[in-house]
Amino acid sequence: MLILLPPSEGKASEGSGPPVGELSFPALDKSRTRVLNALVRASRRRDALDVLGLTPGLAGELAKNAALKTAPTLPAAALYTGVLYDNLGLGRLDEESRRRAEESLLIFSGLWGVAKITDWIPPYRLSMGVTLPPIGGLAAFWRPKVAKELDRVPGLVVDLRSATYAGAWQPGSRSVTVRVFRDGKVVSHMAKATRGEIARRLVCQEVAPGSPDELAKILDGLGYTVALAEPSRPSRPWVLDVHVTDPTP
């Protein structure tokens, strides 16, 4: 089973490890270097905030981006913060659940393409939704490269990404897109919290679901109200709607 996650805008302020080196999926390294170099250049431009889609209050992020090649790193498990990762609670997992998390969780990133929670990376600011000169749209840039790596990985894919990051890889009908609703509406904060909680509960399961039906049964057994829909066409994912009524499931 693979569990796909978005990154978070909230990140740890700094690391203590060596500059970024070997990462998971090393076949992506040349593409990562291209994006890194382009981000460093873009962050030094006069119009850097506009290029990167940042508000003036985030101007301090530009200096971090410009120094990424030598910036100290930390594990992705500790880098990403925010609602989803608070509810995922990687630091609170037992040994076996942590092992499953290291094998299953994939974090999609505008800078790194895709990373595992064991990868050591520096704090950065780059959304997958950015059109980065001279590379262009990052989701389109990463899509064929990530597909070449992940299409070969077998098993059910549980997609907990936001729409911006879902464009970087479409696993097709072996995947289940999870949508979160409250009172019939998507609520961003609650959706992030619920996705984090679902990811946590899945890595804490001794037996991973092998099909969309098994996934739906597991979440139903954990107290969620779920509705599973088949793909609209062969190349599309299954859709699992999760309905919650309280701020936390």
Backbone bond lengths (Angstrom), bond angles and torsions (degrees), N, CA, C in turn:
res aa  C-N    CA-C-N  psi(-1)  N-CA   C-N-CA  omega(-1)  CA-C   N-CA-C  phi
1 M - - - 1.458 - - 1.524 110.01 -
2 L 1.331 115.12 136.18 1.455 121.27 171.23 1.528 108.34 -111.84
3 I 1.306 116.49 139.33 1.465 122.33 176.06 1.518 107.35 -119.04
4 L 1.327 115.96 115.35 1.461 120.88 -175.16 1.517 110.43 -94.86
5 L 1.332 115.83 129.53 1.462 122.11 -178.19 1.528 110.36 -123.57
6 P 1.337 116.52 150.64 1.463 119.13 167.22 1.522 108.36 -80.87
7 P 1.326 118.47 166.36 1.462 119.28 169.48 1.526 108.38 -77.39
8 S 1.290 117.94 -165.73 1.461 120.49 173.21 1.523 108.64 -132.23
9 E 1.322 116.04 149.03 1.463 119.17 174.27 1.516 110.24 -65.58
10 G 1.328 116.38 -36.50 1.457 120.61 176.59 1.518 110.49 -74.48
11 K 1.322 116.18 130.08 1.462 120.80 -179.49 1.528 109.08 -141.16
12 A 1.313 115.66 157.18 1.462 120.14 171.58 1.526 108.95 -58.07
13 S 1.312 116.70 149.26 1.460 120.11 -172.99 1.517 113.52 -73.70
14 E 1.327 118.14 -31.46 1.460 120.08 -178.47 1.515 110.34 -161.60
15 G 1.324 114.60 160.67 1.449 120.69 177.20 1.511 111.33 -109.19
16 S 1.329 115.69 -177.19 1.462 120.97 178.66 1.524 112.03 -134.02
17 G 1.340 116.15 1.81 1.452 119.80 -179.19 1.520 112.05 -91.99
18 P 1.331 117.30 178.82 1.468 122.04 -179.14 1.523 110.66 -68.91
19 P 1.332 118.31 164.11 1.474 120.49 176.27 1.523 111.12 -54.05
20 V 1.308 115.52 157.74 1.461 120.83 -174.26 1.525 111.27 -56.06
21 G 1.319 114.35 135.56 1.456 120.56 -179.59 1.514 110.49 -130.12
22 E 1.322 116.67 -121.54 1.466 121.10 -177.01 1.521 110.73 -73.75
23 L 1.327 115.75 131.00 1.459 121.84 178.40 1.527 109.49 -120.74
24 S 1.327 115.56 168.70 1.453 120.11 172.81 1.532 109.74 -61.48
25 F 1.312 116.37 156.63 1.465 122.66 -179.17 1.537 110.41 53.63
26 P 1.337 116.86 62.62 1.467 120.95 -176.13 1.526 113.97 -60.54
27 A 1.325 118.13 -18.36 1.468 119.70 176.95 1.524 111.32 -63.63
28 L 1.336 117.43 -16.80 1.461 121.35 178.12 1.525 112.65 -87.21
29 D 1.330 117.75 -3.27 1.463 120.32 -170.12 1.533 113.17 -61.54
30 K 1.338 118.31 -41.09 1.460 119.47 179.93 1.526 110.83 -63.25
31 S 1.311 116.61 -39.97 1.469 120.58 177.81 1.523 110.50 -68.03
32 R 1.323 117.32 -38.10 1.459 120.54 176.87 1.527 110.81 -61.49
33 T 1.328 116.35 -40.79 1.455 120.07 179.32 1.530 110.87 -64.57
34 R 1.329 116.82 -39.65 1.469 120.26 177.69 1.527 111.04 -61.17
35 V 1.314 116.23 -46.24 1.468 119.50 -179.51 1.522 110.50 -67.33
36 L 1.324 116.86 -41.38 1.467 120.52 178.92 1.521 111.16 -59.63
37 N 1.311 117.43 -47.37 1.464 120.59 179.88 1.532 111.04 -62.82
38 A 1.328 115.88 -40.77 1.458 119.45 179.42 1.523 111.35 -66.81
39 L 1.329 116.97 -37.18 1.468 120.58 179.04 1.519 111.26 -67.63
40 V 1.324 117.21 -41.59 1.468 120.44 178.25 1.525 110.07 -60.20
41 R 1.341 116.82 -45.26 1.462 119.85 179.33 1.531 111.40 -64.91
42 A 1.322 116.00 -44.38 1.461 119.73 -178.35 1.523 111.38 -63.42
43 S 1.330 117.34 -34.38 1.461 121.52 -177.63 1.525 112.48 -71.77
44 R 1.335 117.80 -13.08 1.458 122.23 178.86 1.527 112.42 -98.95
45 R 1.327 116.95 -2.54 1.457 120.54 -179.99 1.524 111.00 -75.70
46 R 1.341 115.29 154.99 1.463 119.49 177.09 1.521 111.84 -63.69
47 D 1.335 115.71 -32.34 1.465 119.93 -179.63 1.527 111.45 -100.18
48 A 1.325 116.67 30.21 1.465 121.17 -174.39 1.526 112.35 -58.87
49 L 1.330 117.59 -40.08 1.463 119.71 -179.00 1.522 111.08 -60.97
50 D 1.321 116.05 -42.94 1.463 119.76 179.19 1.528 111.10 -67.52
51 V 1.318 117.05 -42.73 1.461 120.93 -178.69 1.531 110.72 -60.67
52 L 1.323 116.54 -41.10 1.464 121.25 -175.51 1.522 113.00 -93.39
53 G 1.339 116.60 0.55 1.454 119.74 177.97 1.513 113.79 67.50
54 L 1.336 116.99 36.81 1.460 121.96 -178.09 1.519 110.98 -107.25
55 T 1.310 116.13 150.69 1.455 121.63 176.27 1.529 109.54 -83.78
56 P 1.330 118.62 160.62 1.471 120.82 178.66 1.518 113.35 -56.03
57 G 1.318 116.93 -29.99 1.461 119.73 179.10 1.522 113.91 -66.58
58 L 1.319 116.18 -14.08 1.472 121.05 179.56 1.524 112.26 -104.42
59 A 1.319 117.18 17.70 1.463 120.56 -178.24 1.524 111.82 -59.00
60 G 1.316 117.81 -29.71 1.454 120.83 178.95 1.522 113.48 -63.55
61 E 1.332 116.88 -21.53 1.462 120.52 178.75 1.523 111.84 -68.80
62 L 1.331 116.68 -24.03 1.462 119.86 -178.73 1.522 111.47 -63.84
63 A 1.327 116.85 -40.14 1.463 120.05 179.31 1.527 110.56 -64.64
64 K 1.327 116.75 -38.57 1.469 119.45 176.79 1.520 110.74 -62.82
65 N 1.322 116.13 -45.28 1.468 119.52 178.96 1.523 111.75 -60.33
66 A 1.334 116.29 -41.92 1.463 120.51 -177.00 1.528 112.29 -65.13
67 A 1.341 116.48 -22.62 1.468 120.72 -177.46 1.528 112.76 -105.69
68 L 1.316 117.52 16.27 1.461 120.79 -171.84 1.529 113.73 -61.66
69 K 1.318 118.11 -31.24 1.463 119.82 -174.64 1.525 112.58 -65.53
70 T 1.315 116.89 -26.32 1.462 120.27 -179.88 1.524 112.73 -117.29
71 A 1.326 117.38 6.12 1.468 121.28 -175.69 1.526 111.37 -70.51
72 P 1.340 117.66 142.60 1.467 120.09 176.00 1.526 110.93 -66.85
73 T 1.307 116.01 152.09 1.461 122.53 -173.40 1.523 111.91 -114.35
74 L 1.322 114.75 169.78 1.459 122.74 171.05 1.519 108.09 -151.78
75 P 1.332 118.48 160.84 1.468 119.25 -178.39 1.523 110.96 -61.13
76 A 1.327 116.17 143.59 1.460 120.06 177.94 1.519 111.08 -55.87
77 A 1.323 117.39 -30.36 1.461 120.96 178.24 1.525 112.00 -60.24
78 A 1.327 116.91 -28.85 1.463 121.04 -179.96 1.523 112.59 -101.14
79 L 1.339 116.81 -17.85 1.462 120.78 -176.61 1.522 112.65 -71.11
80 Y 1.332 115.89 -49.31 1.463 119.72 -172.35 1.525 110.64 -83.84
81 T 1.332 114.85 129.74 1.459 121.64 178.76 1.533 107.69 -120.88
82 G 1.306 117.78 -161.58 1.452 119.64 179.86 1.516 111.84 98.30
83 V 1.326 115.59 179.44 1.456 122.54 -169.62 1.527 112.48 -61.45
84 L 1.335 117.38 -49.38 1.460 119.58 -177.82 1.527 110.54 -60.59
85 Y 1.323 117.08 -47.35 1.463 120.22 -175.73 1.521 112.06 -73.88
86 D 1.332 117.66 -28.61 1.462 119.51 173.20 1.521 110.65 -62.70
87 N 1.335 116.79 -40.87 1.458 120.51 -179.69 1.523 112.63 -77.54
88 L 1.321 116.99 -28.42 1.457 120.44 173.45 1.526 110.77 -66.68
89 G 1.322 117.26 -40.12 1.461 121.97 173.10 1.519 114.46 57.61
90 L 1.320 116.95 54.61 1.461 120.14 -177.80 1.532 112.36 -58.13
91 G 1.317 116.42 -35.35 1.454 119.83 -178.64 1.519 113.80 -71.38
92 R 1.321 117.67 -10.94 1.465 121.88 -178.68 1.527 113.08 -105.00
93 L 1.326 117.69 5.14 1.458 120.79 -179.37 1.525 111.53 -77.44
94 D 1.332 116.51 146.68 1.460 119.56 172.87 1.530 109.11 -74.96
95 E 1.303 116.29 174.29 1.468 120.74 -171.83 1.522 112.40 -60.01
96 E 1.337 117.62 -46.63 1.459 120.50 -178.11 1.524 111.72 -67.09
97 S 1.327 116.89 -41.10 1.465 120.20 178.57 1.521 110.42 -65.89
98 R 1.312 116.82 -38.07 1.460 120.69 177.36 1.532 110.52 -62.79
99 R 1.316 117.08 -40.62 1.467 120.39 178.11 1.526 110.37 -62.02
100 R 1.326 116.11 -43.91 1.460 118.80 178.46 1.527 111.17 -64.59
101 A 1.329 116.71 -37.52 1.466 120.23 178.01 1.527 110.89 -63.21
102 E 1.318 117.06 -40.83 1.462 120.52 179.97 1.523 111.36 -64.46
103 E 1.326 117.31 -31.01 1.457 121.09 -179.80 1.526 112.23 -82.86
104 S 1.332 116.97 -34.69 1.466 120.88 -168.22 1.521 114.90 -98.32
105 L 1.326 118.10 -36.20 1.456 120.79 -170.96 1.526 111.41 -78.69
106 L 1.323 115.75 130.11 1.458 122.25 174.57 1.525 108.19 -125.24
107 I 1.330 116.13 127.35 1.469 121.72 -179.93 1.518 108.57 -104.92
108 F 1.323 115.80 122.09 1.464 120.61 179.06 1.529 109.31 -86.15
109 S 1.335 115.49 143.52 1.457 120.82 -171.62 1.521 110.39 -147.09
110 G 1.328 116.30 137.90 1.446 120.18 175.52 1.514 112.55 -63.43
111 L 1.329 117.15 -29.24 1.465 121.64 -178.60 1.524 112.52 -89.58
112 W 1.317 118.14 -44.93 1.462 121.35 -171.66 1.529 112.92 -101.08
113 G 1.296 118.99 -5.91 1.453 121.89 -176.95 1.507 110.74 82.08
114 V 1.312 116.09 -76.62 1.460 122.26 174.85 1.521 107.47 -149.39
115 A 1.327 115.93 142.67 1.463 120.91 -177.99 1.520 109.84 -139.70
116 K 1.320 115.55 158.95 1.455 121.70 172.84 1.528 108.91 -99.85
117 I 1.324 116.07 163.71 1.465 119.35 -175.53 1.524 111.34 -69.48
118 T 1.324 117.78 -14.10 1.467 121.45 178.80 1.524 112.81 -88.47
119 D 1.323 118.40 -7.89 1.463 121.51 -179.69 1.527 110.99 -72.04
120 W 1.319 116.34 136.31 1.460 122.12 178.09 1.530 109.06 -93.63
121 I 1.314 115.99 115.20 1.462 121.79 -177.66 1.528 109.90 -137.26
122 P 1.331 118.07 155.02 1.464 120.68 -179.79 1.534 111.03 -86.90
123 P 1.317 117.86 159.72 1.468 120.42 171.67 1.523 110.23 -60.14
124 Y 1.331 116.68 139.47 1.461 121.89 -177.31 1.515 108.50 -150.91
125 R 1.317 116.47 172.39 1.466 121.15 175.65 1.521 108.61 -138.82
126 L 1.324 116.21 106.28 1.461 121.26 177.42 1.517 108.68 -163.37
127 S 1.308 116.46 113.37 1.458 121.60 178.81 1.524 110.61 -82.91
128 M 1.319 115.97 149.41 1.458 121.09 174.78 1.529 110.95 -64.21
129 G 1.323 117.70 -19.75 1.455 121.34 -179.11 1.520 114.33 -81.43
130 V 1.326 117.98 -2.24 1.469 121.77 -177.75 1.528 110.85 -78.27
131 T 1.336 115.40 142.69 1.460 121.96 167.38 1.523 106.55 -96.38
132 L 1.319 116.52 105.23 1.464 122.18 -169.30 1.525 110.78 -100.47
133 P 1.341 117.94 116.15 1.470 119.70 178.04 1.535 110.59 -66.72
134 P 1.321 119.58 140.47 1.471 128.24 -6.77 1.528 112.39 -92.96
135 I 1.335 116.96 13.61 1.465 121.19 -171.80 1.526 112.19 -75.29
136 G 1.322 116.51 -39.34 1.460 120.62 -177.06 1.516 111.39 100.53
137 G 1.327 116.01 -158.76 1.461 120.52 -179.64 1.517 111.31 -62.27
138 L 1.333 116.73 129.43 1.464 119.97 -172.72 1.518 112.84 -73.23
139 A 1.330 118.22 -35.98 1.466 119.02 178.41 1.523 110.85 -61.10
140 A 1.345 116.29 -43.55 1.464 120.34 178.61 1.524 111.04 -67.34
141 F 1.325 117.52 -35.78 1.465 121.48 179.01 1.532 110.71 -64.01
142 W 1.345 116.15 -45.07 1.449 119.55 -174.56 1.524 113.56 -79.35
143 R 1.337 117.41 -24.64 1.469 120.25 -168.96 1.534 113.83 -53.43
144 P 1.332 120.81 -54.68 1.473 118.79 -177.69 1.521 112.85 -68.30
145 K 1.298 116.99 -31.58 1.465 121.06 -177.50 1.528 110.92 -71.93
146 V 1.322 115.99 -44.52 1.464 119.95 178.67 1.526 110.25 -68.43
147 A 1.331 116.88 -39.90 1.463 120.30 179.61 1.527 111.22 -59.07
148 K 1.315 116.40 -40.35 1.467 120.31 -179.54 1.521 111.04 -60.24
149 E 1.336 116.96 -33.10 1.464 121.22 -179.62 1.529 112.11 -84.14
150 L 1.316 117.13 -42.86 1.466 120.09 -170.39 1.517 113.90 -91.42
151 D 1.311 118.04 -23.27 1.466 119.27 178.92 1.524 111.45 -60.28
152 R 1.316 116.51 -26.57 1.464 120.72 -177.45 1.530 112.28 -84.57
153 V 1.329 117.99 -10.56 1.470 121.07 -178.83 1.527 108.25 -84.87
154 P 1.344 118.44 119.97 1.460 120.26 -175.04 1.526 112.75 -77.89
155 G 1.326 115.23 169.26 1.454 120.91 171.86 1.507 114.24 107.88
156 L 1.328 114.53 168.07 1.459 122.38 177.35 1.522 109.87 -65.51
157 V 1.327 116.77 141.84 1.462 122.38 177.10 1.522 108.59 -114.24
158 V 1.321 116.57 120.73 1.468 122.42 177.57 1.524 106.85 -102.40
159 D 1.324 116.55 111.71 1.459 121.86 -171.70 1.518 110.61 -98.24
160 L 1.327 116.36 107.08 1.461 123.43 179.36 1.523 111.53 -109.15
161 R 1.337 117.05 18.11 1.456 120.94 -177.68 1.521 111.95 -78.90
162 S 1.314 115.92 157.07 1.462 121.92 168.35 1.519 108.43 -77.15
163 A 1.332 116.62 165.08 1.462 121.32 -174.88 1.524 112.31 -58.62
164 T 1.325 117.60 -37.84 1.465 121.40 -178.40 1.522 111.84 -57.66
165 Y 1.327 116.57 -39.01 1.459 121.29 -176.05 1.525 112.71 -91.43
166 A 1.331 116.77 -20.60 1.462 119.84 178.56 1.518 111.77 -64.46
167 G 1.327 117.56 -23.75 1.455 120.85 -179.66 1.511 114.31 -69.72
168 A 1.331 118.18 -13.69 1.460 121.12 -176.73 1.524 113.69 -81.89
169 W 1.333 117.07 -14.73 1.478 121.22 174.77 1.507 109.16 -163.98
170 Q 1.320 116.72 129.99 1.453 123.12 176.68 1.524 109.11 -116.20
171 P 1.330 118.32 103.50 1.470 120.88 -174.86 1.524 114.11 -74.36
172 G 1.334 119.00 -10.53 1.451 120.79 178.36 1.520 113.37 82.17
173 S 1.329 116.33 -151.16 1.464 120.76 -169.17 1.527 114.06 -76.23
174 R 1.326 118.83 -4.26 1.469 119.07 173.74 1.531 111.31 -87.22
175 S 1.326 116.55 3.50 1.455 120.41 -178.78 1.527 111.37 -111.27
176 V 1.329 113.91 157.87 1.461 121.75 177.17 1.529 107.88 -125.80
177 T 1.309 116.38 116.16 1.458 120.97 175.23 1.524 109.00 -84.36
178 V 1.318 116.35 124.97 1.457 120.96 -178.48 1.529 109.16 -98.13
179 R 1.328 115.51 123.76 1.463 121.95 176.39 1.527 108.45 -114.43
180 V 1.323 116.22 139.81 1.463 121.11 -176.70 1.521 109.61 -115.37
181 F 1.326 115.32 130.71 1.466 121.40 -178.74 1.521 110.54 -127.28
182 R 1.323 114.79 148.49 1.461 122.01 168.91 1.523 107.40 -132.45
183 D 1.315 116.04 122.37 1.467 121.42 -176.79 1.527 111.43 54.10
184 G 1.324 115.30 37.64 1.452 120.52 176.76 1.507 115.15 80.41
185 K 1.324 118.13 3.38 1.455 121.25 -177.55 1.527 109.94 -126.27
186 V 1.329 115.09 148.84 1.459 120.36 174.08 1.521 108.63 -80.15
187 V 1.324 116.40 126.38 1.464 121.90 177.41 1.520 107.27 -117.96
188 S 1.325 116.66 116.25 1.456 121.61 -168.71 1.526 112.83 -55.36
189 H 1.335 117.44 -51.45 1.465 120.84 -176.27 1.529 110.16 -60.98
190 M 1.328 116.48 -46.31 1.460 119.92 -179.00 1.518 111.18 -67.55
191 A 1.342 117.29 -36.99 1.457 120.05 178.86 1.527 110.30 -60.67
192 K 1.317 117.05 -43.08 1.468 120.22 179.05 1.523 110.55 -63.38
193 A 1.327 116.85 -44.34 1.460 120.24 -179.54 1.524 111.19 -62.51
194 T 1.321 116.36 -43.90 1.461 120.47 -178.19 1.518 111.22 -68.23
195 R 1.331 117.58 -40.62 1.462 119.73 177.40 1.527 110.98 -61.29
196 G 1.321 116.78 -41.59 1.455 119.61 177.27 1.514 111.91 -62.75
197 E 1.328 116.43 -41.34 1.466 120.41 179.08 1.525 111.43 -67.15
198 I 1.332 117.37 -39.33 1.467 120.47 177.42 1.527 110.34 -63.09
199 A 1.331 117.48 -45.54 1.462 120.33 178.61 1.527 110.74 -58.87
200 R 1.319 116.14 -41.96 1.466 119.89 179.60 1.526 111.32 -62.43
201 R 1.323 115.53 -46.87 1.467 118.79 -177.97 1.524 111.83 -65.17
202 L 1.318 117.06 -33.72 1.460 119.60 179.46 1.522 111.95 -69.10
203 V 1.331 118.16 -42.07 1.470 118.66 179.86 1.522 111.02 -73.74
204 C 1.318 117.70 -16.39 1.464 120.78 176.07 1.528 112.20 -85.49
205 Q 1.342 117.13 -8.07 1.459 121.52 177.36 1.528 109.85 -78.65
206 E 1.324 117.35 131.96 1.460 120.17 179.38 1.527 111.61 -67.91
207 V 1.333 116.94 -34.24 1.459 121.42 -179.82 1.521 108.74 -114.20
208 A 1.323 117.21 120.96 1.459 121.64 -178.77 1.519 110.07 -77.61
209 P 1.333 117.69 144.55 1.462 119.58 175.32 1.519 110.89 -64.51
210 G 1.342 115.98 142.36 1.454 120.27 -178.66 1.509 113.68 -107.01
211 S 1.334 116.79 -2.99 1.454 121.16 -177.93 1.524 109.40 -152.07
212 P 1.329 117.54 162.57 1.474 119.67 175.96 1.522 113.18 -57.18
213 D 1.343 117.19 -39.33 1.463 119.92 178.86 1.520 111.51 -63.18
214 E 1.326 117.12 -41.55 1.466 120.41 178.61 1.524 110.60 -64.66
215 L 1.340 117.11 -39.16 1.459 120.33 177.53 1.521 110.56 -61.79
216 A 1.327 116.74 -46.39 1.463 120.44 179.65 1.526 110.96 -60.45
217 K 1.344 117.33 -40.69 1.463 120.74 -179.85 1.526 111.38 -65.62
218 I 1.327 116.39 -39.51 1.469 119.94 179.29 1.530 110.48 -63.02
219 L 1.341 116.09 -47.88 1.465 119.01 -178.35 1.521 111.28 -67.38
220 D 1.327 116.79 -35.85 1.461 119.72 175.14 1.528 110.40 -62.37
221 G 1.330 116.52 -41.80 1.453 120.85 178.91 1.520 113.53 -67.09
222 L 1.319 116.22 -22.59 1.464 121.04 178.00 1.530 112.30 -86.85
223 G 1.332 116.93 0.76 1.452 120.68 174.58 1.513 115.68 103.04
224 Y 1.322 118.19 3.16 1.459 120.33 177.22 1.532 109.91 -82.99
225 T 1.309 116.36 150.43 1.459 121.89 170.98 1.522 107.24 -95.05
226 V 1.338 117.02 116.74 1.459 120.48 -170.89 1.527 110.94 -127.17
227 A 1.333 114.49 155.42 1.461 121.82 173.43 1.519 107.58 -141.18
228 L 1.325 116.61 122.40 1.460 122.21 -175.81 1.527 110.12 -104.78
229 A 1.336 116.00 131.44 1.462 121.67 178.57 1.518 109.91 -120.56
230 E 1.330 116.80 138.35 1.456 122.16 178.85 1.532 110.68 -69.67
231 P 1.332 117.34 160.08 1.482 120.27 178.32 1.520 111.68 -58.59
232 S 1.317 115.33 143.78 1.463 120.38 177.94 1.529 111.47 -70.97
233 R 1.339 116.30 -24.26 1.459 122.62 173.37 1.527 107.65 -156.93
234 P 1.332 118.25 164.90 1.467 120.75 -170.82 1.523 115.30 -54.38
235 S 1.317 118.39 -32.40 1.456 120.76 -175.87 1.525 113.30 -86.31
236 R 1.313 117.64 -1.87 1.456 121.91 -175.75 1.532 111.64 -98.77
237 P 1.327 117.87 159.41 1.467 120.05 -179.97 1.528 112.28 -81.66
238 W 1.317 115.85 163.13 1.450 121.56 163.86 1.534 107.52 -67.92
239 V 1.310 117.15 158.37 1.463 121.38 178.33 1.527 108.62 -126.07
240 L 1.315 116.20 125.08 1.458 122.10 178.33 1.523 108.71 -115.13
241 D 1.323 116.11 110.76 1.460 121.06 177.65 1.519 109.21 -89.14
242 V 1.329 115.52 127.89 1.461 122.63 178.50 1.523 107.67 -112.70
243 H 1.329 116.35 122.56 1.457 121.74 -177.51 1.516 109.36 -107.23
244 V 1.319 115.91 124.98 1.468 120.97 178.58 1.527 108.64 -122.82
245 T 1.308 116.47 153.05 1.457 121.25 -177.74 1.512 113.22 -117.35
246 D 1.320 117.29 -14.27 1.455 121.53 -178.23 1.527 109.12 -117.42
247 P 1.351 118.30 163.30 1.469 120.90 178.89 1.512 113.46 -56.20
248 T 1.348 118.02 -29.04 1.458 121.29 175.52 1.504 107.62 -130.33
249 P 1.332 117.99 144.04 1.466 120.47 -178.39 1.512 112.14 -68.93
